[in-house]
């Protein structure tokens, strides 16, 4: 399977299981046929859907792995395709585990395993879950200046900003905000909405993290036990440090 990012979002629509799940611009290369998993029936999407225009615009010939492919536009009898069962199961999987970043899930094996191709069936097995975990806990944290890590930092900043805006919270107070008994940023780290590097932008990070019981931190993420290593990676970085420091300046400028 080959992945390409063409636009910000598409939808999986499976009328058999009557559910729609939002995913982030994933296309499937099924034996040379590039499939963007979304309905093409305008009565389903509707012109008001913000993804429809982009989906139509990018439904053109492309090259994947140096092979010409075309986006699949006709889904007639697609349920009889041998790949349908895999897509159906993946759709249910992502619907159940909404915290999983779909784009990262499909890309992870290419950064973890020394292979050039993974078919759809691979993503239904335990090695795919392991790759997703290793990608987030090892590859990204070991390589702060990698483009993927830098992108994750930018996504984390947007997530924190939007969370604070939606909750009407001063962004300076983000680390001390609680949902129930525990600090909400712990959940955001666990769900991989936020990468731990970006927390160094908060001047009170060390104080807050030090005040939380070790067992609680470990319950949310084992990476908190590697904080000294992650801090060293942050200090020795160049591009990552610039992003974090710029965000820190932004946070500090916010009025109380």
C-alpha positions as CSV (number, residue, x, y, z in Angstrom):
1,X,0.0,0.0,0.0
2,X,1.2,3.5,-0.9
3,X,0.2,6.7,0.9
4,X,-0.1,10.2,-0.5
5,X,-1.4,13.3,1.1
6,X,-3.5,15.2,-1.3
7,X,-5.8,17.3,0.9
8,X,-6.7,17.8,4.5
9,X,-9.4,15.2,5.0
10,X,-11.7,12.6,3.4
11,X,-14.4,10.4,4.7
12,X,-14.8,6.7,4.7
13,X,-18.5,5.8,4.0
14,X,-19.6,2.2,4.4
15,X,-23.3,1.9,3.9
16,X,-23.3,-1.7,5.0
17,X,-22.3,-0.9,8.5
18,X,-24.0,2.5,8.5
19,X,-21.1,4.5,9.8
20,X,-18.9,7.3,8.6
21,X,-15.5,7.9,10.1
22,X,-13.3,10.9,9.5
23,X,-9.7,10.2,8.5
24,X,-6.8,12.3,7.2
25,X,-6.3,12.1,3.5
26,X,-5.4,8.5,3.2
27,X,-5.4,6.7,-0.2
28,X,-5.0,3.0,-0.7
29,X,-3.0,1.5,-3.6
30,X,-4.6,-1.8,-4.2
31,X,-2.5,-3.8,-6.7
32,X,-1.8,-0.7,-8.7
33,X,-5.3,0.8,-8.4
34,X,-5.2,3.9,-6.2
35,X,-8.4,4.1,-4.1
36,X,-9.4,7.2,-2.1
37,X,-11.9,5.6,0.3
38,X,-14.8,7.9,0.1
39,X,-18.2,8.0,-1.7
40,X,-18.5,9.6,-5.1
41,X,-22.3,9.9,-5.0
42,X,-23.0,13.6,-4.7
43,X,-26.2,12.8,-2.9
44,X,-24.1,11.3,-0.1
45,X,-21.3,13.9,0.0
46,X,-23.3,17.0,-1.0
47,X,-21.8,20.1,-2.4
48,X,-21.8,21.7,1.0
49,X,-19.2,19.2,2.2
50,X,-15.8,21.0,2.3
51,X,-14.0,17.8,1.1
52,X,-16.0,17.3,-2.0
53,X,-14.4,19.9,-4.2
54,X,-10.9,18.8,-3.3
55,X,-11.8,15.2,-3.8
56,X,-13.0,15.9,-7.3
57,X,-10.0,18.2,-8.1
58,X,-7.4,15.7,-7.1
59,X,-9.1,12.7,-8.7
60,X,-6.5,12.7,-11.5
61,X,-3.7,10.6,-12.8
62,X,-0.7,10.4,-10.4
63,X,2.5,8.3,-10.1
64,X,3.0,6.1,-7.1
65,X,6.2,4.2,-6.7
66,X,7.0,5.4,-10.2
67,X,3.9,3.6,-11.6
68,X,1.0,5.4,-13.2
69,X,-2.2,5.1,-11.3
70,X,-5.6,6.7,-11.3
71,X,-8.0,7.5,-8.4
72,X,-10.9,5.1,-8.4
73,X,-14.1,7.0,-9.1
74,X,-16.5,4.1,-9.7
75,X,-17.3,2.1,-6.6
76,X,-19.9,0.0,-8.3
77,X,-19.8,-3.6,-7.0
78,X,-16.7,-2.7,-4.9
79,X,-18.1,-4.9,-2.2
80,X,-17.2,-7.9,-4.3
81,X,-13.5,-6.8,-4.5
82,X,-11.2,-9.0,-2.5
83,X,-9.8,-6.0,-0.8
84,X,-13.2,-4.8,0.5
85,X,-13.1,-7.0,3.6
86,X,-9.8,-5.4,4.7
87,X,-11.1,-1.9,4.2
88,X,-14.3,-2.8,6.0
89,X,-12.4,-4.1,9.0
90,X,-10.1,-1.1,9.1
91,X,-13.1,1.2,9.0
92,X,-14.5,-0.5,12.1
93,X,-11.1,-0.5,13.8
94,X,-10.6,3.3,13.3
95,X,-14.2,3.9,14.4
96,X,-13.6,2.0,17.6
97,X,-10.2,3.5,18.4
98,X,-10.8,7.2,17.4
99,X,-7.7,8.4,19.2
100,X,-5.4,6.6,16.6
101,X,-4.0,9.0,14.0
102,X,-4.9,7.2,10.8
103,X,-2.2,8.8,8.7
104,X,0.5,7.9,11.2
105,X,-0.9,4.4,11.5
106,X,-0.4,3.7,7.8
107,X,2.9,5.5,7.5
108,X,4.5,4.1,10.7
109,X,5.7,0.7,9.3
110,X,7.8,2.4,6.6
111,X,9.8,4.2,9.3
112,X,10.1,1.2,11.7
113,X,10.6,-1.8,9.5
114,X,13.1,-2.1,6.7
115,X,10.6,-2.9,4.0
116,X,9.2,-1.0,1.0
117,X,5.6,-2.3,0.8
118,X,2.8,-3.2,3.2
119,X,-0.5,-4.5,1.9
120,X,-3.8,-3.9,3.6
121,X,-3.9,-7.2,5.3
122,X,-0.7,-6.3,7.2
123,X,-2.6,-3.4,8.9
124,X,-5.0,-5.8,10.5
125,X,-2.3,-7.6,12.4
126,X,-0.3,-7.0,15.7
127,X,2.8,-5.8,13.8
128,X,0.9,-2.8,12.6
129,X,0.0,-1.8,16.2
130,X,3.6,-2.4,17.3
131,X,4.9,-0.2,14.4
132,X,2.5,2.6,15.4
133,X,3.8,2.4,19.0
134,X,7.4,2.3,18.0
135,X,7.0,5.1,15.5
136,X,5.5,7.4,18.2
137,X,7.7,6.3,21.1
138,X,11.0,5.7,19.4
139,X,11.4,7.1,16.0
140,X,9.8,10.5,16.6
141,X,11.4,11.0,20.0
142,X,14.8,9.8,18.8
143,X,14.8,12.2,15.9
144,X,13.5,15.6,16.9
145,X,14.7,17.4,13.7
146,X,13.1,14.8,11.4
147,X,10.4,16.3,9.2
148,X,7.8,13.9,10.6
149,X,8.7,15.0,14.2
150,X,8.6,18.7,13.3
151,X,5.2,18.2,11.6
152,X,3.9,16.5,14.8
153,X,5.1,19.4,16.8
154,X,3.2,21.8,14.6
155,X,0.1,19.6,14.9
156,X,0.5,19.6,18.7
157,X,0.7,23.3,18.9
158,X,-2.5,23.6,16.8
159,X,-4.2,21.0,19.0
160,X,-3.3,22.8,22.3
161,X,-4.3,26.2,20.9
162,X,-7.7,24.9,19.7
163,X,-8.3,23.0,22.9
164,X,-7.6,26.1,25.0
165,X,-9.7,28.2,22.7
166,X,-12.7,25.8,22.8
167,X,-12.5,25.5,26.6
168,X,-11.9,29.3,27.0
169,X,-8.7,28.6,28.8
170,X,-5.6,30.8,28.9
171,X,-3.0,28.8,27.1
172,X,-0.5,29.5,29.9
173,X,-2.7,27.4,32.2
174,X,-2.8,24.4,29.8
175,X,-0.6,22.1,32.0
176,X,-2.6,22.7,35.1
177,X,-6.1,22.1,33.6
178,X,-7.7,18.9,34.9
179,X,-10.5,16.7,33.6
180,X,-11.7,14.8,36.6
181,X,-8.8,14.0,38.9
182,X,-5.9,14.2,36.5
183,X,-4.2,16.9,34.4
184,X,-5.7,16.8,30.9
185,X,-2.4,17.0,29.1
186,X,-1.6,13.5,30.3
187,X,-4.6,12.2,28.3
188,X,-3.5,14.2,25.3
189,X,0.0,12.6,25.5
190,X,-1.6,9.1,25.8
191,X,-3.9,9.7,22.8
192,X,-0.9,11.1,20.9
193,X,-2.7,14.4,20.3
194,X,0.4,16.1,21.6
195,X,4.0,15.1,21.3
196,X,6.0,15.4,24.6
197,X,8.6,17.7,23.1
198,X,6.2,20.6,22.8
199,X,5.6,20.6,26.6
200,X,9.0,22.1,27.1
201,X,7.6,25.3,25.7
202,X,5.7,25.8,29.1
203,X,7.9,27.4,31.8
204,X,6.1,25.4,34.5
205,X,6.4,22.0,32.8
206,X,9.2,20.7,35.0
207,X,7.3,21.8,38.2
208,X,4.0,20.4,37.1
209,X,5.4,17.0,35.9
210,X,7.4,16.7,39.1
211,X,4.3,17.1,41.2
212,X,2.5,14.2,39.5
213,X,2.8,10.8,41.1
214,X,5.2,8.5,39.1
215,X,2.6,5.7,38.8
216,X,0.1,8.1,37.4
217,X,2.5,9.4,34.8
218,X,3.5,5.9,33.8
219,X,-0.1,4.9,33.5
220,X,-0.5,7.5,30.8
221,X,2.8,7.1,29.1
222,X,6.1,5.3,29.7
223,X,7.9,8.1,27.9
224,X,7.7,10.2,31.1
225,X,10.3,7.9,32.5
226,X,12.6,8.9,29.6
227,X,12.2,12.6,30.3
228,X,15.9,13.2,30.8
229,X,16.7,11.6,27.5
230,X,14.0,13.5,25.7
231,X,15.1,16.8,27.3
232,X,18.6,16.1,26.0
233,X,17.3,15.4,22.5
234,X,15.4,18.7,22.7
235,X,18.4,20.7,23.8
236,X,20.7,19.2,21.2
237,X,18.2,19.8,18.3
238,X,18.2,22.8,16.0
239,X,14.9,22.9,14.0
240,X,12.9,21.4,16.9
241,X,14.3,23.8,19.4
242,X,13.4,26.7,17.2
243,X,9.7,25.6,16.9
244,X,9.5,24.9,20.7
245,X,11.1,28.3,21.6
246,X,8.9,30.2,19.2
247,X,5.8,28.6,20.8
248,X,7.2,29.4,24.2
249,X,7.5,33.0,23.3
250,X,3.9,32.9,22.1
251,X,2.7,31.3,25.3
252,X,4.6,33.8,27.5
253,X,3.0,36.7,25.6
254,X,-0.5,35.6,26.5
255,X,-2.2,37.9,29.1
256,X,-3.3,36.3,32.3
